[in-house]
Structure formats: C-alpha cells, structure tokens
Amino acid sequence: MCIHKSNVNDDLKEEECLYQVVDRSLEGVYLQNLNNNKIFEERDISPDLLDKIGNDYILRYKDGNYVFEEELTDKFMERFNRHK
C-alpha cells in the first residue's frame, strides 16, 4: 500500500510506491506509477541514479527520494524475457 505524501507533485508521487522507468527525457525520466498506471515526467531525480537506471527499471519513492530496487527489477526482467 502506498502512503500519499503531500507536496508539489502530490498527485504523482506517493511514499513507498513503486515506479517503472518507461523512457528517458531531456531533463529526467518518464515514470509509470505501478499502483495506478499514471505516467509522468520526473525531473527531480539525482544525477547518480539517472546514470544507473534504464528503461523498465523499478524505483521506489521513499523518504522524498527515488531508490533503485535491483531485486524487483531483476525479477521483472526475468519474467519479461520468459514471455518473449
């Protein structure tokens, strides 16, 4: 369950929610909220994280920051590759 957090993007960012990277943008990434399938451009993301992630990577929004969920990303990629 995601905890709704009030901030500038309160309708887009939810504490403890998972997001899938669907594309890169000039200033950030496009993320899909895996709870409600809404896609939005996220520009408030650390440059270090941007260097580590690619399409279909799974991120968690936690304590006001995005965190790369390596284990969940690996599981997603394994399932995706099995269905090809």
Buried (B, 14 or more C-beta within 10 A) or exposed (E): EBEEBEEEEEEBBBBEBBBBBBEEEEEBBBBBBBEEEEEBEBEEBEEEBBEEBEEEBBBBBEEEEBEBBEEBBEEBEEEEEEEE
